[in-house]
């Protein structure tokens, strides 16, 4: 099940900041679930970190 890559160039800076905050919160929750062995998708943490990095890179290139 391939997920479509996010197109970050169309988003406003406020949208990008919200995306980063949401993904970081999702990553934090995932880490706690992994510690409690509640999750099966262990690659999700990697994809979340990459999405946060992509959004932050887009924000920094605009400045």
mmJSON file of the N, C-alpha and C atoms, coordinates in Angstrom:
{"data_MODEL":{"atom_site":{
"group_PDB":["ATOM","ATOM","ATOM","ATOM","ATOM","ATOM","ATOM","ATOM","ATOM","ATOM","ATOM","ATOM","ATOM","ATOM","ATOM","ATOM","ATOM","ATOM","ATOM","ATOM","ATOM","ATOM","ATOM","ATOM","ATOM","ATOM","ATOM","ATOM","ATOM","ATOM","ATOM","ATOM","ATOM","ATOM","ATOM","ATOM","ATOM","ATOM","ATOM","ATOM","ATOM","ATOM","ATOM","ATOM","ATOM","ATOM","ATOM","ATOM","ATOM","ATOM","ATOM","ATOM","ATOM","ATOM","ATOM","ATOM","ATOM","ATOM","ATOM","ATOM","ATOM","ATOM","ATOM","ATOM","ATOM","ATOM","ATOM","ATOM","ATOM","ATOM","ATOM","ATOM","ATOM","ATOM","ATOM","ATOM","ATOM","ATOM","ATOM","ATOM","ATOM","ATOM","ATOM","ATOM","ATOM","ATOM","ATOM","ATOM","ATOM","ATOM","ATOM","ATOM","ATOM","ATOM","ATOM","ATOM","ATOM","ATOM","ATOM","ATOM","ATOM","ATOM","ATOM","ATOM","ATOM","ATOM","ATOM","ATOM","ATOM","ATOM","ATOM","ATOM","ATOM","ATOM","ATOM","ATOM","ATOM","ATOM","ATOM","ATOM","ATOM","ATOM","ATOM","ATOM","ATOM","ATOM","ATOM","ATOM","ATOM","ATOM","ATOM","ATOM","ATOM","ATOM","ATOM","ATOM","ATOM","ATOM","ATOM","ATOM","ATOM","ATOM","ATOM","ATOM","ATOM","ATOM","ATOM","ATOM","ATOM","ATOM","ATOM","ATOM","ATOM","ATOM","ATOM","ATOM","ATOM","ATOM","ATOM","ATOM","ATOM","ATOM","ATOM","ATOM","ATOM","ATOM","ATOM","ATOM","ATOM","ATOM","ATOM","ATOM","ATOM","ATOM","ATOM","ATOM","ATOM","ATOM","ATOM","ATOM","ATOM","ATOM","ATOM","ATOM","ATOM","ATOM","ATOM","ATOM","ATOM"],
"id":[1,2,3,4,5,6,7,8,9,10,11,12,13,14,15,16,17,18,19,20,21,22,23,24,25,26,27,28,29,30,31,32,33,34,35,36,37,38,39,40,41,42,43,44,45,46,47,48,49,50,51,52,53,54,55,56,57,58,59,60,61,62,63,64,65,66,67,68,69,70,71,72,73,74,75,76,77,78,79,80,81,82,83,84,85,86,87,88,89,90,91,92,93,94,95,96,97,98,99,100,101,102,103,104,105,106,107,108,109,110,111,112,113,114,115,116,117,118,119,120,121,122,123,124,125,126,127,128,129,130,131,132,133,134,135,136,137,138,139,140,141,142,143,144,145,146,147,148,149,150,151,152,153,154,155,156,157,158,159,160,161,162,163,164,165,166,167,168,169,170,171,172,173,174,175,176,177,178,179,180,181,182,183,184,185,186,187,188,189],
"type_symbol":["N","C","C","N","C","C","N","C","C","N","C","C","N","C","C","N","C","C","N","C","C","N","C","C","N","C","C","N","C","C","N","C","C","N","C","C","N","C","C","N","C","C","N","C","C","N","C","C","N","C","C","N","C","C","N","C","C","N","C","C","N","C","C","N","C","C","N","C","C","N","C","C","N","C","C","N","C","C","N","C","C","N","C","C","N","C","C","N","C","C","N","C","C","N","C","C","N","C","C","N","C","C","N","C","C","N","C","C","N","C","C","N","C","C","N","C","C","N","C","C","N","C","C","N","C","C","N","C","C","N","C","C","N","C","C","N","C","C","N","C","C","N","C","C","N","C","C","N","C","C","N","C","C","N","C","C","N","C","C","N","C","C","N","C","C","N","C","C","N","C","C","N","C","C","N","C","C","N","C","C","N","C","C","N","C","C","N","C","C"],
"label_atom_id":["N","CA","C","N","CA","C","N","CA","C","N","CA","C","N","CA","C","N","CA","C","N","CA","C","N","CA","C","N","CA","C","N","CA","C","N","CA","C","N","CA","C","N","CA","C","N","CA","C","N","CA","C","N","CA","C","N","CA","C","N","CA","C","N","CA","C","N","CA","C","N","CA","C","N","CA","C","N","CA","C","N","CA","C","N","CA","C","N","CA","C","N","CA","C","N","CA","C","N","CA","C","N","CA","C","N","CA","C","N","CA","C","N","CA","C","N","CA","C","N","CA","C","N","CA","C","N","CA","C","N","CA","C","N","CA","C","N","CA","C","N","CA","C","N","CA","C","N","CA","C","N","CA","C","N","CA","C","N","CA","C","N","CA","C","N","CA","C","N","CA","C","N","CA","C","N","CA","C","N","CA","C","N","CA","C","N","CA","C","N","CA","C","N","CA","C","N","CA","C","N","CA","C","N","CA","C","N","CA","C","N","CA","C","N","CA","C","N","CA","C"],
"label_alt_id":[null,null,null,null,null,null,null,null,null,null,null,null,null,null,null,null,null,null,null,null,null,null,null,null,null,null,null,null,null,null,null,null,null,null,null,null,null,null,null,null,null,null,null,null,null,null,null,null,null,null,null,null,null,null,null,null,null,null,null,null,null,null,null,null,null,null,null,null,null,null,null,null,null,null,null,null,null,null,null,null,null,null,null,null,null,null,null,null,null,null,null,null,null,null,null,null,null,null,null,null,null,null,null,null,null,null,null,null,null,null,null,null,null,null,null,null,null,null,null,null,null,null,null,null,null,null,null,null,null,null,null,null,null,null,null,null,null,null,null,null,null,null,null,null,null,null,null,null,null,null,null,null,null,null,null,null,null,null,null,null,null,null,null,null,null,null,null,null,null,null,null,null,null,null,null,null,null,null,null,null,null,null,null,null,null,null,null,null,null],
"label_comp_id":["UNK","UNK","UNK","UNK","UNK","UNK","UNK","UNK","UNK","UNK","UNK","UNK","UNK","UNK","UNK","UNK","UNK","UNK","UNK","UNK","UNK","UNK","UNK","UNK","UNK","UNK","UNK","UNK","UNK","UNK","UNK","UNK","UNK","UNK","UNK","UNK","UNK","UNK","UNK","UNK","UNK","UNK","UNK","UNK","UNK","UNK","UNK","UNK","UNK","UNK","UNK","UNK","UNK","UNK","UNK","UNK","UNK","UNK","UNK","UNK","UNK","UNK","UNK","UNK","UNK","UNK","UNK","UNK","UNK","UNK","UNK","UNK","UNK","UNK","UNK","UNK","UNK","UNK","UNK","UNK","UNK","UNK","UNK","UNK","UNK","UNK","UNK","UNK","UNK","UNK","UNK","UNK","UNK","UNK","UNK","UNK","UNK","UNK","UNK","UNK","UNK","UNK","UNK","UNK","UNK","UNK","UNK","UNK","UNK","UNK","UNK","UNK","UNK","UNK","UNK","UNK","UNK","UNK","UNK","UNK","UNK","UNK","UNK","UNK","UNK","UNK","UNK","UNK","UNK","UNK","UNK","UNK","UNK","UNK","UNK","UNK","UNK","UNK","UNK","UNK","UNK","UNK","UNK","UNK","UNK","UNK","UNK","UNK","UNK","UNK","UNK","UNK","UNK","UNK","UNK","UNK","UNK","UNK","UNK","UNK","UNK","UNK","UNK","UNK","UNK","UNK","UNK","UNK","UNK","UNK","UNK","UNK","UNK","UNK","UNK","UNK","UNK","UNK","UNK","UNK","UNK","UNK","UNK","UNK","UNK","UNK","UNK","UNK","UNK"],
"label_asym_id":["A","A","A","A","A","A","A","A","A","A","A","A","A","A","A","A","A","A","A","A","A","A","A","A","A","A","A","A","A","A","A","A","A","A","A","A","A","A","A","A","A","A","A","A","A","A","A","A","A","A","A","A","A","A","A","A","A","A","A","A","A","A","A","A","A","A","A","A","A","A","A","A","A","A","A","A","A","A","A","A","A","A","A","A","A","A","A","A","A","A","A","A","A","A","A","A","A","A","A","A","A","A","A","A","A","A","A","A","A","A","A","A","A","A","A","A","A","A","A","A","A","A","A","A","A","A","A","A","A","A","A","A","A","A","A","A","A","A","A","A","A","A","A","A","A","A","A","A","A","A","A","A","A","A","A","A","A","A","A","A","A","A","A","A","A","A","A","A","A","A","A","A","A","A","A","A","A","A","A","A","A","A","A","A","A","A","A","A","A"],
"label_entity_id":["1","1","1","1","1","1","1","1","1","1","1","1","1","1","1","1","1","1","1","1","1","1","1","1","1","1","1","1","1","1","1","1","1","1","1","1","1","1","1","1","1","1","1","1","1","1","1","1","1","1","1","1","1","1","1","1","1","1","1","1","1","1","1","1","1","1","1","1","1","1","1","1","1","1","1","1","1","1","1","1","1","1","1","1","1","1","1","1","1","1","1","1","1","1","1","1","1","1","1","1","1","1","1","1","1","1","1","1","1","1","1","1","1","1","1","1","1","1","1","1","1","1","1","1","1","1","1","1","1","1","1","1","1","1","1","1","1","1","1","1","1","1","1","1","1","1","1","1","1","1","1","1","1","1","1","1","1","1","1","1","1","1","1","1","1","1","1","1","1","1","1","1","1","1","1","1","1","1","1","1","1","1","1","1","1","1","1","1","1"],
"label_seq_id":[1,1,1,2,2,2,3,3,3,4,4,4,5,5,5,6,6,6,7,7,7,8,8,8,9,9,9,10,10,10,11,11,11,12,12,12,13,13,13,14,14,14,15,15,15,16,16,16,17,17,17,18,18,18,19,19,19,20,20,20,21,21,21,22,22,22,23,23,23,24,24,24,25,25,25,26,26,26,27,27,27,28,28,28,29,29,29,30,30,30,31,31,31,32,32,32,33,33,33,34,34,34,35,35,35,36,36,36,37,37,37,38,38,38,39,39,39,40,40,40,41,41,41,42,42,42,43,43,43,44,44,44,45,45,45,46,46,46,47,47,47,48,48,48,49,49,49,50,50,50,51,51,51,52,52,52,53,53,53,54,54,54,55,55,55,56,56,56,57,57,57,58,58,58,59,59,59,60,60,60,61,61,61,62,62,62,63,63,63],
"pdbx_PDB_ins_code":[null,null,null,null,null,null,null,null,null,null,null,null,null,null,null,null,null,null,null,null,null,null,null,null,null,null,null,null,null,null,null,null,null,null,null,null,null,null,null,null,null,null,null,null,null,null,null,null,null,null,null,null,null,null,null,null,null,null,null,null,null,null,null,null,null,null,null,null,null,null,null,null,null,null,null,null,null,null,null,null,null,null,null,null,null,null,null,null,null,null,null,null,null,null,null,null,null,null,null,null,null,null,null,null,null,null,null,null,null,null,null,null,null,null,null,null,null,null,null,null,null,null,null,null,null,null,null,null,null,null,null,null,null,null,null,null,null,null,null,null,null,null,null,null,null,null,null,null,null,null,null,null,null,null,null,null,null,null,null,null,null,null,null,null,null,null,null,null,null,null,null,null,null,null,null,null,null,null,null,null,null,null,null,null,null,null,null,null,null],
"Cartn_x":[0.84,0.0,0.89,1.199,2.061,1.271,1.875,1.222,1.756,0.869,1.269,2.126,3.182,4.086,3.387,3.646,3.031,3.618,2.774,3.24,3.263,4.45,4.58,4.739,5.008,5.246,3.985,2.835,1.569,1.054,1.633,1.137,1.68,0.903,1.35,2.285,3.098,3.971,3.193,2.015,1.209,0.782,0.426,0.061,1.247,2.43,3.627,3.962,3.815,4.067,3.081,1.828,0.815,1.121,1.552,1.909,3.052,4.078,5.23,4.775,3.956,3.488,2.665,1.798,0.963,1.807,2.766,3.602,4.486,4.993,5.818,4.987,3.753,2.873,2.544,2.32,2.041,3.252,4.448,5.678,5.864,5.558,5.673,4.723,3.489,2.512,2.955,3.525,3.994,5.113,6.014,7.115,6.603,5.59,5.016,4.303,3.644,2.968,3.962,5.1,6.117,6.685,6.894,7.407,6.431,5.153,4.144,3.748,4.427,4.185,2.749,2.215,0.85,0.8,1.943,1.93,2.629,2.27,2.893,3.738,3.406,4.103,5.302,6.459,7.636,8.308,7.975,8.539,7.852,6.73,5.989,6.803,7.625,8.456,9.416,10.0,10.93,10.224,9.043,8.322,7.864,7.478,7.078,8.258,9.423,10.612,10.973,10.828,11.129,10.146,8.87,7.863,8.112,8.508,8.838,10.042,11.049,12.249,11.93,11.08,10.709,9.971,9.07,8.317,9.235,10.148,11.082,12.042,12.448,13.32,12.606,11.353,10.578,10.425,10.175,10.066,11.373,12.488,13.785,14.225,13.837,14.228,13.443,12.276,11.479,12.031,12.791,13.321,14.669],
"Cartn_y":[-1.17,0.0,1.239,1.755,2.925,4.188,5.055,6.313,7.396,8.26,9.332,10.341,10.797,11.755,13.105,13.743,15.037,16.108,16.987,18.122,19.32,19.681,20.716,22.103,22.201,23.512,24.359,23.714,24.443,24.942,24.447,24.798,26.143,26.808,28.056,27.716,28.685,28.419,27.998,28.55,28.159,26.689,26.272,24.872,23.954,24.384,23.568,23.447,24.537,24.48,23.533,23.583,22.7,21.251,20.994,19.647,19.102,19.924,19.496,19.148,19.992,19.738,18.447,18.248,17.047,15.782,15.818,14.639,14.346,15.382,15.166,14.568,15.012,14.437,12.982,12.695,11.323,10.427,10.953,10.209,9.95,10.948,10.782,9.684,9.714,8.702,7.321,7.26,5.986,5.415,6.266,5.787,5.17,5.786,5.215,3.903,3.806,2.569,1.454,1.795,0.786,0.263,1.16,0.742,-0.21,-0.022,-0.9,-2.034,-2.163,-3.21,-3.201,-2.031,-1.933,-1.752,-1.632,-1.36,-2.478,-2.608,-3.604,-2.947,-1.73,-1.056,-0.294,-0.94,-0.312,0.663,0.592,1.531,2.891,2.979,4.223,5.337,5.01,6.026,6.652,5.846,6.366,7.302,6.914,7.762,9.063,8.999,10.226,11.185,10.661,11.516,12.145,11.387,11.923,13.005,12.821,13.834,15.124,15.002,16.187,16.892,16.135,16.721,17.42,16.814,17.433,18.75,18.782,20.005,21.093,20.726,21.716,22.225,21.36,21.776,22.771,22.503,23.428,24.77,24.76,26.027,26.795,26.104,26.776,27.289,26.626,27.113,28.361,28.545,29.741,30.974,30.79,31.934,32.377],
"Cartn_z":[0.0,0.0,0.0,-1.158,-1.279,-1.004,-0.215,0.125,-0.797,-1.258,-2.157,-1.398,-2.038,-1.424,-1.255,-0.128,0.142,-0.762,-1.264,-2.04,-1.104,-0.639,0.378,-0.214,-1.499,-2.104,-2.182,-2.166,-2.27,-0.922,0.172,1.504,1.976,2.818,3.437,4.594,5.039,6.197,7.439,7.649,8.806,8.695,7.483,7.272,7.533,7.109,7.317,8.8,9.547,10.983,11.67,11.231,11.806,11.449,10.224,9.788,10.628,10.856,11.657,13.071,13.667,15.033,15.098,14.112,14.102,13.944,13.022,12.788,13.992,14.659,15.846,16.979,17.111,18.132,17.811,16.53,16.117,16.374,16.121,16.364,17.86,18.691,20.137,20.62,20.147,20.53,20.048,18.862,18.323,19.182,19.635,20.476,21.768,22.359,23.575,23.286,22.147,21.779,21.495,20.887,20.607,21.918,22.888,24.184,24.864,24.625,25.197,24.262,23.138,22.139,21.617,21.344,20.834,19.317,18.676,17.242,16.475,15.228,14.354,13.265,12.875,11.78,12.337,12.357,12.936,11.968,10.686,9.714,9.758,10.444,10.507,11.148,12.134,12.794,11.791,10.942,9.929,8.967,8.508,7.555,8.201,9.47,10.162,10.3,10.664,10.784,9.447,8.37,7.045,6.642,6.966,6.629,7.401,8.676,9.473,8.858,8.474,7.883,6.562,5.752,4.473,4.69,5.666,5.941,6.476,7.376,7.922,6.85,5.949,4.852,3.954,3.645,2.816,3.516,4.821,5.566,5.536,5.724,5.768,4.406,3.338,2.013,1.627,2.211,1.913,2.621,3.683,4.441,3.948],
"occupancy":[1.0,1.0,1.0,1.0,1.0,1.0,1.0,1.0,1.0,1.0,1.0,1.0,1.0,1.0,1.0,1.0,1.0,1.0,1.0,1.0,1.0,1.0,1.0,1.0,1.0,1.0,1.0,1.0,1.0,1.0,1.0,1.0,1.0,1.0,1.0,1.0,1.0,1.0,1.0,1.0,1.0,1.0,1.0,1.0,1.0,1.0,1.0,1.0,1.0,1.0,1.0,1.0,1.0,1.0,1.0,1.0,1.0,1.0,1.0,1.0,1.0,1.0,1.0,1.0,1.0,1.0,1.0,1.0,1.0,1.0,1.0,1.0,1.0,1.0,1.0,1.0,1.0,1.0,1.0,1.0,1.0,1.0,1.0,1.0,1.0,1.0,1.0,1.0,1.0,1.0,1.0,1.0,1.0,1.0,1.0,1.0,1.0,1.0,1.0,1.0,1.0,1.0,1.0,1.0,1.0,1.0,1.0,1.0,1.0,1.0,1.0,1.0,1.0,1.0,1.0,1.0,1.0,1.0,1.0,1.0,1.0,1.0,1.0,1.0,1.0,1.0,1.0,1.0,1.0,1.0,1.0,1.0,1.0,1.0,1.0,1.0,1.0,1.0,1.0,1.0,1.0,1.0,1.0,1.0,1.0,1.0,1.0,1.0,1.0,1.0,1.0,1.0,1.0,1.0,1.0,1.0,1.0,1.0,1.0,1.0,1.0,1.0,1.0,1.0,1.0,1.0,1.0,1.0,1.0,1.0,1.0,1.0,1.0,1.0,1.0,1.0,1.0,1.0,1.0,1.0,1.0,1.0,1.0,1.0,1.0,1.0,1.0,1.0,1.0],
"B_iso_or_equiv":[0.0,0.0,0.0,0.0,0.0,0.0,0.0,0.0,0.0,0.0,0.0,0.0,0.0,0.0,0.0,0.0,0.0,0.0,0.0,0.0,0.0,0.0,0.0,0.0,0.0,0.0,0.0,0.0,0.0,0.0,0.0,0.0,0.0,0.0,0.0,0.0,0.0,0.0,0.0,0.0,0.0,0.0,0.0,0.0,0.0,0.0,0.0,0.0,0.0,0.0,0.0,0.0,0.0,0.0,0.0,0.0,0.0,0.0,0.0,0.0,0.0,0.0,0.0,0.0,0.0,0.0,0.0,0.0,0.0,0.0,0.0,0.0,0.0,0.0,0.0,0.0,0.0,0.0,0.0,0.0,0.0,0.0,0.0,0.0,0.0,0.0,0.0,0.0,0.0,0.0,0.0,0.0,0.0,0.0,0.0,0.0,0.0,0.0,0.0,0.0,0.0,0.0,0.0,0.0,0.0,0.0,0.0,0.0,0.0,0.0,0.0,0.0,0.0,0.0,0.0,0.0,0.0,0.0,0.0,0.0,0.0,0.0,0.0,0.0,0.0,0.0,0.0,0.0,0.0,0.0,0.0,0.0,0.0,0.0,0.0,0.0,0.0,0.0,0.0,0.0,0.0,0.0,0.0,0.0,0.0,0.0,0.0,0.0,0.0,0.0,0.0,0.0,0.0,0.0,0.0,0.0,0.0,0.0,0.0,0.0,0.0,0.0,0.0,0.0,0.0,0.0,0.0,0.0,0.0,0.0,0.0,0.0,0.0,0.0,0.0,0.0,0.0,0.0,0.0,0.0,0.0,0.0,0.0,0.0,0.0,0.0,0.0,0.0,0.0],
"pdbx_formal_charge":[null,null,null,null,null,null,null,null,null,null,null,null,null,null,null,null,null,null,null,null,null,null,null,null,null,null,null,null,null,null,null,null,null,null,null,null,null,null,null,null,null,null,null,null,null,null,null,null,null,null,null,null,null,null,null,null,null,null,null,null,null,null,null,null,null,null,null,null,null,null,null,null,null,null,null,null,null,null,null,null,null,null,null,null,null,null,null,null,null,null,null,null,null,null,null,null,null,null,null,null,null,null,null,null,null,null,null,null,null,null,null,null,null,null,null,null,null,null,null,null,null,null,null,null,null,null,null,null,null,null,null,null,null,null,null,null,null,null,null,null,null,null,null,null,null,null,null,null,null,null,null,null,null,null,null,null,null,null,null,null,null,null,null,null,null,null,null,null,null,null,null,null,null,null,null,null,null,null,null,null,null,null,null,null,null,null,null,null,null],
"auth_seq_id":[1,1,1,2,2,2,3,3,3,4,4,4,5,5,5,6,6,6,7,7,7,8,8,8,9,9,9,10,10,10,11,11,11,12,12,12,13,13,13,14,14,14,15,15,15,16,16,16,17,17,17,18,18,18,19,19,19,20,20,20,21,21,21,22,22,22,23,23,23,24,24,24,25,25,25,26,26,26,27,27,27,28,28,28,29,29,29,30,30,30,31,31,31,32,32,32,33,33,33,34,34,34,35,35,35,36,36,36,37,37,37,38,38,38,39,39,39,40,40,40,41,41,41,42,42,42,43,43,43,44,44,44,45,45,45,46,46,46,47,47,47,48,48,48,49,49,49,50,50,50,51,51,51,52,52,52,53,53,53,54,54,54,55,55,55,56,56,56,57,57,57,58,58,58,59,59,59,60,60,60,61,61,61,62,62,62,63,63,63],
"auth_comp_id":["UNK","UNK","UNK","UNK","UNK","UNK","UNK","UNK","UNK","UNK","UNK","UNK","UNK","UNK","UNK","UNK","UNK","UNK","UNK","UNK","UNK","UNK","UNK","UNK","UNK","UNK","UNK","UNK","UNK","UNK","UNK","UNK","UNK","UNK","UNK","UNK","UNK","UNK","UNK","UNK","UNK","UNK","UNK","UNK","UNK","UNK","UNK","UNK","UNK","UNK","UNK","UNK","UNK","UNK","UNK","UNK","UNK","UNK","UNK","UNK","UNK","UNK","UNK","UNK","UNK","UNK","UNK","UNK","UNK","UNK","UNK","UNK","UNK","UNK","UNK","UNK","UNK","UNK","UNK","UNK","UNK","UNK","UNK","UNK","UNK","UNK","UNK","UNK","UNK","UNK","UNK","UNK","UNK","UNK","UNK","UNK","UNK","UNK","UNK","UNK","UNK","UNK","UNK","UNK","UNK","UNK","UNK","UNK","UNK","UNK","UNK","UNK","UNK","UNK","UNK","UNK","UNK","UNK","UNK","UNK","UNK","UNK","UNK","UNK","UNK","UNK","UNK","UNK","UNK","UNK","UNK","UNK","UNK","UNK","UNK","UNK","UNK","UNK","UNK","UNK","UNK","UNK","UNK","UNK","UNK","UNK","UNK","UNK","UNK","UNK","UNK","UNK","UNK","UNK","UNK","UNK","UNK","UNK","UNK","UNK","UNK","UNK","UNK","UNK","UNK","UNK","UNK","UNK","UNK","UNK","UNK","UNK","UNK","UNK","UNK","UNK","UNK","UNK","UNK","UNK","UNK","UNK","UNK","UNK","UNK","UNK","UNK","UNK","UNK"],
"auth_asym_id":["A","A","A","A","A","A","A","A","A","A","A","A","A","A","A","A","A","A","A","A","A","A","A","A","A","A","A","A","A","A","A","A","A","A","A","A","A","A","A","A","A","A","A","A","A","A","A","A","A","A","A","A","A","A","A","A","A","A","A","A","A","A","A","A","A","A","A","A","A","A","A","A","A","A","A","A","A","A","A","A","A","A","A","A","A","A","A","A","A","A","A","A","A","A","A","A","A","A","A","A","A","A","A","A","A","A","A","A","A","A","A","A","A","A","A","A","A","A","A","A","A","A","A","A","A","A","A","A","A","A","A","A","A","A","A","A","A","A","A","A","A","A","A","A","A","A","A","A","A","A","A","A","A","A","A","A","A","A","A","A","A","A","A","A","A","A","A","A","A","A","A","A","A","A","A","A","A","A","A","A","A","A","A","A","A","A","A","A","A"],
"auth_atom_id":["N","CA","C","N","CA","C","N","CA","C","N","CA","C","N","CA","C","N","CA","C","N","CA","C","N","CA","C","N","CA","C","N","CA","C","N","CA","C","N","CA","C","N","CA","C","N","CA","C","N","CA","C","N","CA","C","N","CA","C","N","CA","C","N","CA","C","N","CA","C","N","CA","C","N","CA","C","N","CA","C","N","CA","C","N","CA","C","N","CA","C","N","CA","C","N","CA","C","N","CA","C","N","CA","C","N","CA","C","N","CA","C","N","CA","C","N","CA","C","N","CA","C","N","CA","C","N","CA","C","N","CA","C","N","CA","C","N","CA","C","N","CA","C","N","CA","C","N","CA","C","N","CA","C","N","CA","C","N","CA","C","N","CA","C","N","CA","C","N","CA","C","N","CA","C","N","CA","C","N","CA","C","N","CA","C","N","CA","C","N","CA","C","N","CA","C","N","CA","C","N","CA","C","N","CA","C","N","CA","C","N","CA","C","N","CA","C","N","CA","C"],
"pdbx_PDB_model_num":[1,1,1,1,1,1,1,1,1,1,1,1,1,1,1,1,1,1,1,1,1,1,1,1,1,1,1,1,1,1,1,1,1,1,1,1,1,1,1,1,1,1,1,1,1,1,1,1,1,1,1,1,1,1,1,1,1,1,1,1,1,1,1,1,1,1,1,1,1,1,1,1,1,1,1,1,1,1,1,1,1,1,1,1,1,1,1,1,1,1,1,1,1,1,1,1,1,1,1,1,1,1,1,1,1,1,1,1,1,1,1,1,1,1,1,1,1,1,1,1,1,1,1,1,1,1,1,1,1,1,1,1,1,1,1,1,1,1,1,1,1,1,1,1,1,1,1,1,1,1,1,1,1,1,1,1,1,1,1,1,1,1,1,1,1,1,1,1,1,1,1,1,1,1,1,1,1,1,1,1,1,1,1,1,1,1,1,1,1]
}}}
